[in-house]
């Protein structure tokens, strides 16, 4: 699949299609660099200047896609790094672009090229990598198109909107020899790393249960009427792979999280971090049994996803005692709650992880602070803390051309996102699911298997053959 084949003819700027082979694609992209600049660029550049950018890599040129909320944190995060420039920003809302240009001017960042269509940004051969902070339903497609264009990609959590997308991204990074990072930023935190080392070295004995907690007080989103698309918003492009729906405020900025077409509920929003940490601590990949239940309690509004959700996952454990299994428990609460675990960083939020082992338990907050309690008397034991920098890790791995340096590689990201999608599938179907990790299929449940992917709206399609 090429970017041009995915583009409507009316929007095409060139009839050239990049070749499928990764090496040939890089040669193709280099040839485009000679004498022609990408959209939004004011001047041409020479083969020598291109070689300097791509070869010596003295200054890495980043594109950030989706800059309204979390995306501006990406702009700041990369801009604060030495010899890194956010050279392009992309958003389907031109009003957001205008605001972000003002914000970047205020911070003294270089003015970037601007785009509303990620495909136009990816046509610029001077961009080394993109960082994607769009709604969830766009993450995987933007990442796939990026590696096909010869660029690396960092994808906000969750990296995928369904299970199939993770499978395809793993195939794509291998085929096109590019990196995709799942932006589960705690993977770089010194505190989380030391906590994982303690667990994996047997500090709690046999760790048999991990809990992820996402208690965030969220008020009703009310109901919003259908209305005309606001001026400057490219709404068809915003919908992308999702079904065509009329515009409402609750389907757009932020509240898209609570609609199945675009988001994955809070288990896939804030909860994506704690799900990743829980799975990391247990040392597991894919489960064999999944059960999730909950509901959208209290409020009569437009939200489709649950505001209270409980999920249980069972994993094989050949080295374990008893009946040899590991358990992961995840809970979302959206209203009044107790401060379980004692790690509330804000009064209305209680977000973190608890690990239970044969020798004690550990509490780990989202900031990387952890404390253990050992023995029957729960005496305080080893502890740790420390944060990190996911943006720096992504850039460092690219510069070293070493995928092993990448924290949150897409393979790990897929395993974590898979749990989110499995929990939501169980919740939506209202039953326990059995899963075969080798076949990557639900056992005896074709309705659940149909939910491993989605119906993609042309031309925003992730194909079987990437």
PyMOL commands that set and color helices and strands:
alter all, ss='L'
color gray80, all
select helices_A, chain A and resi 9-11+22-33+47-56+70-79+94-107+118-122+136-148+163-176+185-188+190-200+235-239+249-251+255-258+271-282+340-342+390-400+403-405+410-429+446-450
alter helices_A, ss='H'
color red, helices_A
select strands_A, chain A and resi 60-65+84-90+113-115+129-132+152-156+180-183+207-216+289-295+308-316+325-333+349-357+360-365+370-374+379-384+433-436+441-442
alter strands_A, ss='S'
color yellow, strands_A
deselect
rebuild
show_as cartoon
